[in-house]
Amino acid sequence: MAEQDEPGAVNEKEALDTERIEKRLDILDGRLDMLDGRLDSIDSTVSAIVERVMNQAVTLNITCPNCGKNIEIAIIGGYKPTG
């Protein structure tokens, strides 16, 4: 005959599984909050850069990690005043 787990042991195992799942969900919730904050920060930075580009040129100086050459990128926006 096949042995069956006692009802109390099954409930205890389910309670431990539920507790582990709740802890993981709490960790995931914290990570999502952190990601949300980082995305808000990136959004603010990009918005500020776009506003500046629309008013004046922005020049990016980047060093190539492979060959070590300096690369200059100029971004110029066409600002059309309204009103």
PDB file of N, CA, C and O in Angstrom:
ATOM      1  N   MET A   1       0.830  -1.182   0.000  1.00  0.00           N
ATOM      2  CA  MET A   1       0.000   0.000   0.000  1.00  0.00           C
ATOM      3  C   MET A   1       0.873   1.242   0.000  1.00  0.00           C
ATOM      4  O   MET A   1       1.958   1.262   0.580  1.00  0.00           O
ATOM      5  N   ALA A   2       0.383   2.259  -0.652  1.00  0.00           N
ATOM      6  CA  ALA A   2       1.118   3.523  -0.723  1.00  0.00           C
ATOM      7  C   ALA A   2       0.870   4.321   0.552  1.00  0.00           C
ATOM      8  O   ALA A   2      -0.256   4.420   1.040  1.00  0.00           O
ATOM      9  N   GLU A   3       1.960   4.887   1.077  1.00  0.00           N
ATOM     10  CA  GLU A   3       1.818   5.719   2.271  1.00  0.00           C
ATOM     11  C   GLU A   3       1.341   7.101   1.873  1.00  0.00           C
ATOM     12  O   GLU A   3       1.714   7.621   0.821  1.00  0.00           O
ATOM     13  N   GLN A   4       0.514   7.691   2.723  1.00  0.00           N
ATOM     14  CA  GLN A   4       0.024   9.038   2.464  1.00  0.00           C
ATOM     15  C   GLN A   4       0.555   9.962   3.552  1.00  0.00           C
ATOM     16  O   GLN A   4       0.703   9.556   4.704  1.00  0.00           O
ATOM     17  N   ASP A   5       0.842  11.212   3.178  1.00  0.00           N
ATOM     18  CA  ASP A   5       1.290  12.199   4.153  1.00  0.00           C
ATOM     19  C   ASP A   5       0.147  12.530   5.098  1.00  0.00           C
ATOM     20  O   ASP A   5      -1.030  12.493   4.740  1.00  0.00           O
ATOM     21  N   GLU A   6       0.543  12.851   6.306  1.00  0.00           N
ATOM     22  CA  GLU A   6      -0.463  13.264   7.276  1.00  0.00           C
ATOM     23  C   GLU A   6      -1.016  14.622   6.869  1.00  0.00           C
ATOM     24  O   GLU A   6      -0.282  15.423   6.290  1.00  0.00           O
ATOM     25  N   PRO A   7      -2.286  14.910   7.150  1.00  0.00           N
ATOM     26  CA  PRO A   7      -2.883  16.189   6.776  1.00  0.00           C
ATOM     27  C   PRO A   7      -2.135  17.385   7.378  1.00  0.00           C
ATOM     28  O   PRO A   7      -2.001  18.417   6.719  1.00  0.00           O
ATOM     29  N   GLY A   8      -1.651  17.266   8.603  1.00  0.00           N
ATOM     30  CA  GLY A   8      -0.922  18.359   9.245  1.00  0.00           C
ATOM     31  C   GLY A   8       0.391  18.657   8.544  1.00  0.00           C
ATOM     32  O   GLY A   8       0.790  19.818   8.453  1.00  0.00           O
ATOM     33  N   ALA A   9       1.070  17.635   8.046  1.00  0.00           N
ATOM     34  CA  ALA A   9       2.347  17.808   7.364  1.00  0.00           C
ATOM     35  C   ALA A   9       2.149  18.507   6.018  1.00  0.00           C
ATOM     36  O   ALA A   9       2.970  19.327   5.607  1.00  0.00           O
ATOM     37  N   VAL A  10       1.061  18.177   5.345  1.00  0.00           N
ATOM     38  CA  VAL A  10       0.770  18.802   4.050  1.00  0.00           C
ATOM     39  C   VAL A  10       0.476  20.285   4.247  1.00  0.00           C
ATOM     40  O   VAL A  10       0.981  21.117   3.493  1.00  0.00           O
ATOM     41  N   ASN A  11      -0.325  20.626   5.237  1.00  0.00           N
ATOM     42  CA  ASN A  11      -0.657  22.021   5.506  1.00  0.00           C
ATOM     43  C   ASN A  11       0.587  22.818   5.895  1.00  0.00           C
ATOM     44  O   ASN A  11       0.737  23.976   5.505  1.00  0.00           O
ATOM     45  N   GLU A  12       1.473  22.193   6.661  1.00  0.00           N
ATOM     46  CA  GLU A  12       2.710  22.871   7.069  1.00  0.00           C
ATOM     47  C   GLU A  12       3.594  23.126   5.856  1.00  0.00           C
ATOM     48  O   GLU A  12       4.196  24.193   5.736  1.00  0.00           O
ATOM     49  N   LYS A  13       3.673  22.142   4.951  1.00  0.00           N
ATOM     50  CA  LYS A  13       4.477  22.302   3.740  1.00  0.00           C
ATOM     51  C   LYS A  13       3.895  23.407   2.863  1.00  0.00           C
ATOM     52  O   LYS A  13       4.642  24.219   2.317  1.00  0.00           O
ATOM     53  N   GLU A  14       2.581  23.446   2.724  1.00  0.00           N
ATOM     54  CA  GLU A  14       1.933  24.498   1.933  1.00  0.00           C
ATOM     55  C   GLU A  14       2.170  25.872   2.560  1.00  0.00           C
ATOM     56  O   GLU A  14       2.366  26.856   1.848  1.00  0.00           O
ATOM     57  N   ALA A  15       2.152  25.938   3.881  1.00  0.00           N
ATOM     58  CA  ALA A  15       2.392  27.208   4.570  1.00  0.00           C
ATOM     59  C   ALA A  15       3.820  27.691   4.329  1.00  0.00           C
ATOM     60  O   ALA A  15       4.037  28.886   4.124  1.00  0.00           O
ATOM     61  N   LEU A  16       4.791  26.786   4.349  1.00  0.00           N
ATOM     62  CA  LEU A  16       6.179  27.163   4.081  1.00  0.00           C
ATOM     63  C   LEU A  16       6.354  27.622   2.630  1.00  0.00           C
ATOM     64  O   LEU A  16       7.062  28.591   2.356  1.00  0.00           O
ATOM     65  N   ASP A  17       5.697  26.910   1.706  1.00  0.00           N
ATOM     66  CA  ASP A  17       5.765  27.311   0.303  1.00  0.00           C
ATOM     67  C   ASP A  17       5.150  28.696   0.108  1.00  0.00           C
ATOM     68  O   ASP A  17       5.706  29.526  -0.612  1.00  0.00           O
ATOM     69  N   THR A  18       4.023  28.944   0.735  1.00  0.00           N
ATOM     70  CA  THR A  18       3.358  30.244   0.650  1.00  0.00           C
ATOM     71  C   THR A  18       4.240  31.342   1.236  1.00  0.00           C
ATOM     72  O   THR A  18       4.317  32.439   0.683  1.00  0.00           O
ATOM     73  N   GLU A  19       4.901  31.052   2.346  1.00  0.00           N
ATOM     74  CA  GLU A  19       5.794  32.030   2.980  1.00  0.00           C
ATOM     75  C   GLU A  19       6.968  32.364   2.059  1.00  0.00           C
ATOM     76  O   GLU A  19       7.342  33.530   1.932  1.00  0.00           O
ATOM     77  N   ARG A  20       7.545  31.356   1.419  1.00  0.00           N
ATOM     78  CA  ARG A  20       8.656  31.587   0.483  1.00  0.00           C
ATOM     79  C   ARG A  20       8.201  32.432  -0.705  1.00  0.00           C
ATOM     80  O   ARG A  20       8.910  33.340  -1.140  1.00  0.00           O
ATOM     81  N   ILE A  21       7.029  32.130  -1.216  1.00  0.00           N
ATOM     82  CA  ILE A  21       6.497  32.886  -2.350  1.00  0.00           C
ATOM     83  C   ILE A  21       6.263  34.338  -1.954  1.00  0.00           C
ATOM     84  O   ILE A  21       6.565  35.243  -2.732  1.00  0.00           O
ATOM     85  N   GLU A  22       5.734  34.574  -0.768  1.00  0.00           N
ATOM     86  CA  GLU A  22       5.485  35.941  -0.299  1.00  0.00           C
ATOM     87  C   GLU A  22       6.795  36.714  -0.145  1.00  0.00           C
ATOM     88  O   GLU A  22       6.860  37.896  -0.481  1.00  0.00           O
ATOM     89  N   LYS A  23       7.844  36.049   0.364  1.00  0.00           N
ATOM     90  CA  LYS A  23       9.145  36.713   0.501  1.00  0.00           C
ATOM     91  C   LYS A  23       9.701  37.082  -0.870  1.00  0.00           C
ATOM     92  O   LYS A  23      10.221  38.182  -1.056  1.00  0.00           O
ATOM     93  N   ARG A  24       9.593  36.172  -1.819  1.00  0.00           N
ATOM     94  CA  ARG A  24      10.084  36.451  -3.167  1.00  0.00           C
ATOM     95  C   ARG A  24       9.309  37.590  -3.819  1.00  0.00           C
ATOM     96  O   ARG A  24       9.886  38.427  -4.513  1.00  0.00           O
ATOM     97  N   LEU A  25       7.995  37.616  -3.591  1.00  0.00           N
ATOM     98  CA  LEU A  25       7.179  38.705  -4.138  1.00  0.00           C
ATOM     99  C   LEU A  25       7.559  40.046  -3.515  1.00  0.00           C
ATOM    100  O   LEU A  25       7.565  41.067  -4.203  1.00  0.00           O
ATOM    101  N   ASP A  26       7.875  40.053  -2.223  1.00  0.00           N
ATOM    102  CA  ASP A  26       8.319  41.290  -1.569  1.00  0.00           C
ATOM    103  C   ASP A  26       9.637  41.775  -2.158  1.00  0.00           C
ATOM    104  O   ASP A  26       9.811  42.970  -2.396  1.00  0.00           O
ATOM    105  N   ILE A  27      10.562  40.852  -2.392  1.00  0.00           N
ATOM    106  CA  ILE A  27      11.845  41.219  -3.004  1.00  0.00           C
ATOM    107  C   ILE A  27      11.619  41.754  -4.408  1.00  0.00           C
ATOM    108  O   ILE A  27      12.203  42.769  -4.787  1.00  0.00           O
ATOM    109  N   LEU A  28      10.779  41.083  -5.180  1.00  0.00           N
ATOM    110  CA  LEU A  28      10.478  41.517  -6.544  1.00  0.00           C
ATOM    111  C   LEU A  28       9.814  42.888  -6.543  1.00  0.00           C
ATOM    112  O   LEU A  28      10.107  43.718  -7.404  1.00  0.00           O
ATOM    113  N   ASP A  29       8.933  43.133  -5.596  1.00  0.00           N
ATOM    114  CA  ASP A  29       8.269  44.430  -5.481  1.00  0.00           C
ATOM    115  C   ASP A  29       9.293  45.532  -5.211  1.00  0.00           C
ATOM    116  O   ASP A  29       9.213  46.611  -5.798  1.00  0.00           O
ATOM    117  N   GLY A  30      10.244  45.267  -4.334  1.00  0.00           N
ATOM    118  CA  GLY A  30      11.294  46.234  -4.049  1.00  0.00           C
ATOM    119  C   GLY A  30      12.156  46.511  -5.266  1.00  0.00           C
ATOM    120  O   GLY A  30      12.522  47.657  -5.526  1.00  0.00           O
ATOM    121  N   ARG A  31      12.479  45.470  -6.009  1.00  0.00           N
ATOM    122  CA  ARG A  31      13.286  45.642  -7.218  1.00  0.00           C
ATOM    123  C   ARG A  31      12.533  46.439  -8.280  1.00  0.00           C
ATOM    124  O   ARG A  31      13.125  47.263  -8.977  1.00  0.00           O
ATOM    125  N   LEU A  32      11.231  46.194  -8.403  1.00  0.00           N
ATOM    126  CA  LEU A  32      10.437  46.950  -9.368  1.00  0.00           C
ATOM    127  C   LEU A  32      10.361  48.426  -8.976  1.00  0.00           C
ATOM    128  O   LEU A  32      10.409  49.299  -9.843  1.00  0.00           O
ATOM    129  N   ASP A  33      10.245  48.711  -7.679  1.00  0.00           N
ATOM    130  CA  ASP A  33      10.251  50.100  -7.212  1.00  0.00           C
ATOM    131  C   ASP A  33      11.583  50.772  -7.540  1.00  0.00           C
ATOM    132  O   ASP A  33      11.605  51.924  -7.974  1.00  0.00           O
ATOM    133  N   MET A  34      12.691  50.060  -7.336  1.00  0.00           N
ATOM    134  CA  MET A  34      14.011  50.600  -7.640  1.00  0.00           C
ATOM    135  C   MET A  34      14.136  50.868  -9.145  1.00  0.00           C
ATOM    136  O   MET A  34      14.655  51.910  -9.545  1.00  0.00           O
ATOM    137  N   LEU A  35      13.666  49.939  -9.976  1.00  0.00           N
ATOM    138  CA  LEU A  35      13.706  50.109 -11.420  1.00  0.00           C
ATOM    139  C   LEU A  35      12.856  51.303 -11.839  1.00  0.00           C
ATOM    140  O   LEU A  35      13.257  52.067 -12.717  1.00  0.00           O
ATOM    141  N   ASP A  36      11.704  51.470 -11.232  1.00  0.00           N
ATOM    142  CA  ASP A  36      10.833  52.598 -11.534  1.00  0.00           C
ATOM    143  C   ASP A  36      11.539  53.914 -11.233  1.00  0.00           C
ATOM    144  O   ASP A  36      11.456  54.859 -12.017  1.00  0.00           O
ATOM    145  N   GLY A  37      12.232  53.977 -10.101  1.00  0.00           N
ATOM    146  CA  GLY A  37      12.980  55.183  -9.747  1.00  0.00           C
ATOM    147  C   GLY A  37      14.086  55.465 -10.743  1.00  0.00           C
ATOM    148  O   GLY A  37      14.300  56.613 -11.132  1.00  0.00           O
ATOM    149  N   ARG A  38      14.784  54.428 -11.155  1.00  0.00           N
ATOM    150  CA  ARG A  38      15.868  54.616 -12.137  1.00  0.00           C
ATOM    151  C   ARG A  38      15.323  55.083 -13.481  1.00  0.00           C
ATOM    152  O   ARG A  38      15.911  55.957 -14.119  1.00  0.00           O
ATOM    153  N   LEU A  39      14.198  54.503 -13.916  1.00  0.00           N
ATOM    154  CA  LEU A  39      13.602  54.927 -15.180  1.00  0.00           C
ATOM    155  C   LEU A  39      13.123  56.374 -15.108  1.00  0.00           C
ATOM    156  O   LEU A  39      13.241  57.111 -16.088  1.00  0.00           O
ATOM    157  N   ASP A  40      12.586  56.791 -13.962  1.00  0.00           N
ATOM    158  CA  ASP A  40      12.192  58.195 -13.786  1.00  0.00           C
ATOM    159  C   ASP A  40      13.403  59.106 -13.903  1.00  0.00           C
ATOM    160  O   ASP A  40      13.324  60.171 -14.515  1.00  0.00           O
ATOM    161  N   SER A  41      14.522  58.696 -13.322  1.00  0.00           N
ATOM    162  CA  SER A  41      15.744  59.485 -13.392  1.00  0.00           C
ATOM    163  C   SER A  41      16.245  59.588 -14.828  1.00  0.00           C
ATOM    164  O   SER A  41      16.649  60.663 -15.271  1.00  0.00           O
ATOM    165  N   ILE A  42      16.222  58.474 -15.554  1.00  0.00           N
ATOM    166  CA  ILE A  42      16.643  58.480 -16.956  1.00  0.00           C
ATOM    167  C   ILE A  42      15.727  59.379 -17.774  1.00  0.00           C
ATOM    168  O   ILE A  42      16.193  60.131 -18.630  1.00  0.00           O
ATOM    169  N   ASP A  43      14.425  59.304 -17.514  1.00  0.00           N
ATOM    170  CA  ASP A  43      13.461  60.136 -18.233  1.00  0.00           C
ATOM    171  C   ASP A  43      13.745  61.615 -18.006  1.00  0.00           C
ATOM    172  O   ASP A  43      13.701  62.404 -18.950  1.00  0.00           O
ATOM    173  N   SER A  44      14.033  61.996 -16.781  1.00  0.00           N
ATOM    174  CA  SER A  44      14.339  63.389 -16.473  1.00  0.00           C
ATOM    175  C   SER A  44      15.608  63.840 -17.192  1.00  0.00           C
ATOM    176  O   SER A  44      15.659  64.945 -17.730  1.00  0.00           O
ATOM    177  N   THR A  45      16.620  62.993 -17.200  1.00  0.00           N
ATOM    178  CA  THR A  45      17.887  63.334 -17.863  1.00  0.00           C
ATOM    179  C   THR A  45      17.686  63.486 -19.365  1.00  0.00           C
ATOM    180  O   THR A  45      18.165  64.452 -19.958  1.00  0.00           O
ATOM    181  N   VAL A  46      16.990  62.551 -19.981  1.00  0.00           N
ATOM    182  CA  VAL A  46      16.751  62.616 -21.425  1.00  0.00           C
ATOM    183  C   VAL A  46      15.923  63.850 -21.767  1.00  0.00           C
ATOM    184  O   VAL A  46      16.198  64.516 -22.765  1.00  0.00           O
ATOM    185  N   SER A  47      14.922  64.164 -20.965  1.00  0.00           N
ATOM    186  CA  SER A  47      14.105  65.350 -21.219  1.00  0.00           C
ATOM    187  C   SER A  47      14.947  66.619 -21.164  1.00  0.00           C
ATOM    188  O   SER A  47      14.794  67.502 -22.008  1.00  0.00           O
ATOM    189  N   ALA A  48      15.836  66.715 -20.178  1.00  0.00           N
ATOM    190  CA  ALA A  48      16.706  67.887 -20.068  1.00  0.00           C
ATOM    191  C   ALA A  48      17.632  68.002 -21.272  1.00  0.00           C
ATOM    192  O   ALA A  48      17.860  69.102 -21.776  1.00  0.00           O
ATOM    193  N   ILE A  49      18.170  66.869 -21.740  1.00  0.00           N
ATOM    194  CA  ILE A  49      19.058  66.878 -22.899  1.00  0.00           C
ATOM    195  C   ILE A  49      18.293  67.303 -24.148  1.00  0.00           C
ATOM    196  O   ILE A  49      18.801  68.089 -24.948  1.00  0.00           O
ATOM    197  N   VAL A  50      17.097  66.801 -24.320  1.00  0.00           N
ATOM    198  CA  VAL A  50      16.297  67.145 -25.497  1.00  0.00           C
ATOM    199  C   VAL A  50      15.973  68.632 -25.493  1.00  0.00           C
ATOM    200  O   VAL A  50      16.051  69.278 -26.539  1.00  0.00           O
ATOM    201  N   GLU A  51      15.614  69.187 -24.345  1.00  0.00           N
ATOM    202  CA  GLU A  51      15.335  70.618 -24.264  1.00  0.00           C
ATOM    203  C   GLU A  51      16.568  71.429 -24.649  1.00  0.00           C
ATOM    204  O   GLU A  51      16.461  72.431 -25.357  1.00  0.00           O
ATOM    205  N   ARG A  52      17.729  70.998 -24.186  1.00  0.00           N
ATOM    206  CA  ARG A  52      18.959  71.718 -24.509  1.00  0.00           C
ATOM    207  C   ARG A  52      19.283  71.603 -25.991  1.00  0.00           C
ATOM    208  O   ARG A  52      19.687  72.586 -26.612  1.00  0.00           O
ATOM    209  N   VAL A  53      19.113  70.424 -26.565  1.00  0.00           N
ATOM    210  CA  VAL A  53      19.413  70.217 -27.977  1.00  0.00           C
ATOM    211  C   VAL A  53      18.509  71.095 -28.841  1.00  0.00           C
ATOM    212  O   VAL A  53      18.941  71.622 -29.866  1.00  0.00           O
ATOM    213  N   MET A  54      17.280  71.245 -28.428  1.00  0.00           N
ATOM    214  CA  MET A  54      16.370  72.065 -29.215  1.00  0.00           C
ATOM    215  C   MET A  54      16.774  73.532 -29.186  1.00  0.00           C
ATOM    216  O   MET A  54      16.428  74.268 -30.110  1.00  0.00           O
ATOM    217  N   ASN A  55      17.486  73.983 -28.170  1.00  0.00           N
ATOM    218  CA  ASN A  55      17.900  75.373 -28.049  1.00  0.00           C
ATOM    219  C   ASN A  55      19.319  75.621 -28.546  1.00  0.00           C
ATOM    220  O   ASN A  55      19.596  76.689 -29.091  1.00  0.00           O
ATOM    221  N   GLN A  56      20.206  74.678 -28.375  1.00  0.00           N
ATOM    222  CA  GLN A  56      21.598  74.856 -28.797  1.00  0.00           C
ATOM    223  C   GLN A  56      22.227  73.493 -29.052  1.00  0.00           C
ATOM    224  O   GLN A  56      21.699  72.464 -28.631  1.00  0.00           O
ATOM    225  N   ALA A  57      23.338  73.497 -29.732  1.00  0.00           N
ATOM    226  CA  ALA A  57      24.007  72.239 -30.088  1.00  0.00           C
ATOM    227  C   ALA A  57      24.624  71.570 -28.866  1.00  0.00           C
ATOM    228  O   ALA A  57      25.061  72.229 -27.923  1.00  0.00           O
ATOM    229  N   VAL A  58      24.646  70.254 -28.913  1.00  0.00           N
ATOM    230  CA  VAL A  58      25.292  69.459 -27.874  1.00  0.00           C
ATOM    231  C   VAL A  58      26.376  68.626 -28.560  1.00  0.00           C
ATOM    232  O   VAL A  58      26.124  68.003 -29.591  1.00  0.00           O
ATOM    233  N   THR A  59      27.568  68.616 -27.991  1.00  0.00           N
ATOM    234  CA  THR A  59      28.669  67.835 -28.547  1.00  0.00           C
ATOM    235  C   THR A  59      29.064  66.750 -27.555  1.00  0.00           C
ATOM    236  O   THR A  59      29.325  67.024 -26.384  1.00  0.00           O
ATOM    237  N   LEU A  60      29.103  65.517 -28.041  1.00  0.00           N
ATOM    238  CA  LEU A  60      29.520  64.382 -27.223  1.00  0.00           C
ATOM    239  C   LEU A  60      30.904  63.940 -27.686  1.00  0.00           C
ATOM    240  O   LEU A  60      31.117  63.691 -28.872  1.00  0.00           O
ATOM    241  N   ASN A  61      31.825  63.845 -26.763  1.00  0.00           N
ATOM    242  CA  ASN A  61      33.161  63.325 -27.062  1.00  0.00           C
ATOM    243  C   ASN A  61      33.294  61.949 -26.425  1.00  0.00           C
ATOM    244  O   ASN A  61      33.224  61.800 -25.205  1.00  0.00           O
ATOM    245  N   ILE A  62      33.485  60.952 -27.273  1.00  0.00           N
ATOM    246  CA  ILE A  62      33.534  59.570 -26.817  1.00  0.00           C
ATOM    247  C   ILE A  62      34.852  58.949 -27.277  1.00  0.00           C
ATOM    248  O   ILE A  62      35.292  59.176 -28.404  1.00  0.00           O
ATOM    249  N   THR A  63      35.473  58.172 -26.406  1.00  0.00           N
ATOM    250  CA  THR A  63      36.687  57.439 -26.764  1.00  0.00           C
ATOM    251  C   THR A  63      36.313  56.002 -27.095  1.00  0.00           C
ATOM    252  O   THR A  63      35.663  55.321 -26.302  1.00  0.00           O
ATOM    253  N   CYS A  64      36.724  55.552 -28.265  1.00  0.00           N
ATOM    254  CA  CYS A  64      36.426  54.188 -28.694  1.00  0.00           C
ATOM    255  C   CYS A  64      37.174  53.206 -27.792  1.00  0.00           C
ATOM    256  O   CYS A  64      38.389  53.322 -27.633  1.00  0.00           O
ATOM    257  N   PRO A  65      36.455  52.230 -27.195  1.00  0.00           N
ATOM    258  CA  PRO A  65      37.126  51.268 -26.317  1.00  0.00           C
ATOM    259  C   PRO A  65      38.024  50.292 -27.080  1.00  0.00           C
ATOM    260  O   PRO A  65      38.919  49.695 -26.482  1.00  0.00           O
ATOM    261  N   ASN A  66      37.805  50.118 -28.384  1.00  0.00           N
ATOM    262  CA  ASN A  66      38.598  49.169 -29.163  1.00  0.00           C
ATOM    263  C   ASN A  66      39.900  49.772 -29.691  1.00  0.00           C
ATOM    264  O   ASN A  66      40.977  49.197 -29.535  1.00  0.00           O
ATOM    265  N   CYS A  67      39.774  50.968 -30.331  1.00  0.00           N
ATOM    266  CA  CYS A  67      40.966  51.536 -30.969  1.00  0.00           C
ATOM    267  C   CYS A  67      41.531  52.738 -30.219  1.00  0.00           C
ATOM    268  O   CYS A  67      42.657  53.154 -30.490  1.00  0.00           O
ATOM    269  N   GLY A  68      40.774  53.303 -29.285  1.00  0.00           N
ATOM    270  CA  GLY A  68      41.259  54.420 -28.488  1.00  0.00           C
ATOM    271  C   GLY A  68      41.120  55.778 -29.155  1.00  0.00           C
ATOM    272  O   GLY A  68      41.570  56.779 -28.597  1.00  0.00           O
ATOM    273  N   LYS A  69      40.511  55.840 -30.330  1.00  0.00           N
ATOM    274  CA  LYS A  69      40.329  57.115 -31.020  1.00  0.00           C
ATOM    275  C   LYS A  69      39.197  57.911 -30.373  1.00  0.00           C
ATOM    276  O   LYS A  69      38.229  57.351 -29.859  1.00  0.00           O
ATOM    277  N   ASN A  70      39.349  59.229 -30.416  1.00  0.00           N
ATOM    278  CA  ASN A  70      38.293  60.117 -29.922  1.00  0.00           C
ATOM    279  C   ASN A  70      37.270  60.326 -31.028  1.00  0.00           C
ATOM    280  O   ASN A  70      37.620  60.579 -32.181  1.00  0.00           O
ATOM    281  N   ILE A  71      36.012  60.218 -30.661  1.00  0.00           N
ATOM    282  CA  ILE A  71      34.913  60.407 -31.603  1.00  0.00           C
ATOM    283  C   ILE A  71      34.086  61.578 -31.105  1.00  0.00           C
ATOM    284  O   ILE A  71      33.674  61.607 -29.945  1.00  0.00           O
ATOM    285  N   GLU A  72      33.843  62.536 -31.974  1.00  0.00           N
ATOM    286  CA  GLU A  72      33.045  63.703 -31.611  1.00  0.00           C
ATOM    287  C   GLU A  72      31.714  63.631 -32.349  1.00  0.00           C
ATOM    288  O   GLU A  72      31.677  63.518 -33.574  1.00  0.00           O
ATOM    289  N   ILE A  73      30.634  63.697 -31.601  1.00  0.00           N
ATOM    290  CA  ILE A  73      29.295  63.642 -32.175  1.00  0.00           C
ATOM    291  C   ILE A  73      28.594  64.949 -31.819  1.00  0.00           C
ATOM    292  O   ILE A  73      28.441  65.274 -30.642  1.00  0.00           O
ATOM    293  N   ALA A  74      28.174  65.688 -32.823  1.00  0.00           N
ATOM    294  CA  ALA A  74      27.457  66.941 -32.609  1.00  0.00           C
ATOM    295  C   ALA A  74      25.987  66.713 -32.914  1.00  0.00           C
ATOM    296  O   ALA A  74      25.636  66.211 -33.982  1.00  0.00           O
ATOM    297  N   ILE A  75      25.137  67.080 -31.978  1.00  0.00           N
ATOM    298  CA  ILE A  75      23.698  66.936 -32.147  1.00  0.00           C
ATOM    299  C   ILE A  75      23.110  68.342 -32.217  1.00  0.00           C
ATOM    300  O   ILE A  75      23.260  69.142 -31.293  1.00  0.00           O
ATOM    301  N   ILE A  76      22.443  68.621 -33.325  1.00  0.00           N
ATOM    302  CA  ILE A  76      21.871  69.948 -33.530  1.00  0.00           C
ATOM    303  C   ILE A  76      20.380  69.775 -33.791  1.00  0.00           C
ATOM    304  O   ILE A  76      19.976  68.995 -34.654  1.00  0.00           O
ATOM    305  N   GLY A  77      19.576  70.503 -33.044  1.00  0.00           N
ATOM    306  CA  GLY A  77      18.131  70.418 -33.199  1.00  0.00           C
ATOM    307  C   GLY A  77      17.606  71.661 -33.894  1.00  0.00           C
ATOM    308  O   GLY A  77      18.149  72.756 -33.739  1.00  0.00           O
ATOM    309  N   GLY A  78      16.558  71.477 -34.651  1.00  0.00           N
ATOM    310  CA  GLY A  78      15.914  72.614 -35.300  1.00  0.00           C
ATOM    311  C   GLY A  78      14.759  73.078 -34.445  1.00  0.00           C
ATOM    312  O   GLY A  78      13.733  72.404 -34.362  1.00  0.00           O
ATOM    313  N   TYR A  79      14.915  74.210 -33.814  1.00  0.00           N
ATOM    314  CA  TYR A  79      13.877  74.728 -32.927  1.00  0.00           C
ATOM    315  C   TYR A  79      12.996  75.688 -33.696  1.00  0.00           C
ATOM    316  O   TYR A  79      13.479  76.691 -34.221  1.00  0.00           O
ATOM    317  N   LYS A  80      11.720  75.395 -33.767  1.00  0.00           N
ATOM    318  CA  LYS A  80      10.787  76.241 -34.478  1.00  0.00           C
ATOM    319  C   LYS A  80       9.893  76.935 -33.464  1.00  0.00           C
ATOM    320  O   LYS A  80       9.016  76.305 -32.873  1.00  0.00           O
ATOM    321  N   PRO A  81      10.112  78.240 -33.257  1.00  0.00           N
ATOM    322  CA  PRO A  81       9.292  78.940 -32.261  1.00  0.00           C
ATOM    323  C   PRO A  81       7.830  79.001 -32.685  1.00  0.00           C
ATOM    324  O   PRO A  81       7.520  79.182 -33.862  1.00  0.00           O
ATOM    325  N   THR A  82       6.951  78.849 -31.725  1.00  0.00           N
ATOM    326  CA  THR A  82       5.514  78.931 -31.998  1.00  0.00           C
ATOM    327  C   THR A  82       4.962  80.146 -31.262  1.00  0.00           C
ATOM    328  O   THR A  82       5.496  80.562 -30.233  1.00  0.00           O
ATOM    329  N   GLY A  83       3.906  80.698 -31.795  1.00  0.00           N
ATOM    330  CA  GLY A  83       3.271  81.798 -31.075  1.00  0.00           C
ATOM    331  C   GLY A  83       3.086  82.963 -31.838  1.00  0.00           C
ATOM    332  O   GLY A  83       2.560  83.955 -31.334  1.00  0.00           O
TER     333      GLY A  83
END
